[in-house]
Amino acid sequence: MSGWASNSKYAFLGALRSSAQLISYEIFMLISLLPVFMDAGTLNLIEIVISQKGCFNFFIYLPSFFLCFIAVLAETNRVPFDLPEAESELVSGYNAEYSSVGFVFFFLAEYSNIILMSSFLVCIFFGG
């Protein structure tokens, strides 16, 4: 929405590239989490944490953890998956037309997403 709302073709192309990357890695992350959800028998995070009473899911589902960790890195735009905001470009992706408070909101949303995804991984694989 922000790339389209800025009425700039460069920001719009950056937003399309960013949304395509997010959708593709969310599907990848869901597929890597399916064995954990099927073993726990629920999608409820509390029940998944309780099901790890004897052994953490990290040890049982090590390949799924690494696949999910890669997907989380890509979804939060961390290196080497920082293509939506490539610094070698003249235009910085979807937030090209934003400065000051708008730019702060973008970074606040990005870092809150990092905290949310990290806590999600801890609940799923490390027993909460």
Secondary structure, DSSP 8 states (H G I E B T S, - for coil): -HHHHTT-HHHHHHHHHHHHHHHHHHHHHHHHHHHHHHHHTS--HHHHHHTTSSS-HHHHSHHHHHHHHHHHHHHTT-TT--GGG-TTSSS-GGGTT--THHHHHHHHHHHHHHHHHHHHHHHHHS--
